[in-house]
Amino acid sequence: MANAAAILAFVSVGSAVVFSMMIVHEVSKRGVKINFFLLRLYIIKYIDQYQKLTRKETGKVGPLYYPCVGSYIMALVFAIFYLIAR
């Protein structure tokens, strides 16, 4: 059971990274200068900027926001479950 939780945690982290990079690309297209050297530190800032920019443009949050945040939350849940089940 612990192995399944670990695998799901890694899959969730992988999908979160993919969604994060898609968000960084979208924010970059909207004119925000991206600091690739400190990207790991600023990723939450870029996700927040994506939410604000898309809400300003369309009146609702963009389609990448909730899957990205959900992937990070699921990774945390599966990691905690792995630690408990181990």
Long-range contacts (C-beta under 8 A, 24 or more apart in sequence): 1-85, 2-82, 2-85, 2-86, 5-78, 5-79, 5-81, 5-82, 5-85, 6-78, 6-82, 8-74, 8-78, 9-75, 9-78, 9-79, 9-82, 12-71, 12-72, 12-74, 12-75, 12-78, 13-71, 13-75, 15-67, 15-71, 16-68, 16-71, 16-72, 16-75, 19-64, 19-67, 19-68, 19-71, 20-46, 20-47, 20-68, 22-64, 22-68, 23-47, 23-50, 23-64, 23-65, 23-68, 26-50, 26-62, 26-64, 27-53
